[in-house]
Amino acid sequence: MPVFTVRIAMKAKLHHDVWISAALIIFSVAFFSLTISFPKQSAVFPRFFLVGLLLFSLIILAGGIRKTKLLKTADDKGNCGKLQGKEKNITFDELKNPLVGLAFIIAYIALINILGFFVSTALFLASLMLKLKIKNYLLVALATIGVTAFVYVLFVSQLKLIMPKGILF
């Protein structure tokens, strides 16, 4: 079975690294353009990381293009030429947990403005730990309370940051 690929027009195969790097490049450029309206000093930190992400994405893109060329040497039986043995197939089962994690993160971000930062954080931490099959409910409760309290003490009490407040807090 060949390495996970995306078929486009004329049955050309692109290695998944090409798609991932393209998404990261678009992300980097889009968010870099948002920093144009930032004050000069405030823009340095995010720009530094966005340029780094862009550079690493270009490296991944170059490797993906090289792997795509190797995929074109694959025979009709599904052998991937020089790629075989170096990479394994990506199955839906391998993608399922990261996609569920992404769904949890998206729900967390959406709930921050509705329920508030601390309630959303507590719900996110507890639900994700339960999803990861941590059955010790005392540990889940203590970890959730501990992280939330630590964030409150550090960011609200010490650094005087204002966290988003929702309908509850």
Sequence and secondary structure as in RCSB ss.txt:
>XXXX:A:sequence
MPVFTVRIAMKAKLHHDVWISAALIIFSVAFFSLTISFPKQSAVFPRFFLVGLLLFSLIILAGGIRKTKLLKTAD
DKGNCGKLQGKEKNITFDELKNPLVGLAFIIAYIALINILGFFVSTALFLASLMLKLKIKNYLLVALATIGVTAF
VYVLFVSQLKLIMPKGILF
>XXXX:A:secstr
    EEE GGG EEEHHHHHHHHHHHHHHHHHHHGGGS HHHHHHHHHHHHHHHHHHHHHHHHHHHHHHHHTT  
TT   GGGBTTB    HHHHHHHHHHHHHHHHHHHHHHHHBHHHHHHHHHHHHHHHTT   HHHHHHHHHHHHHH
HIIIIIIIS     B S  
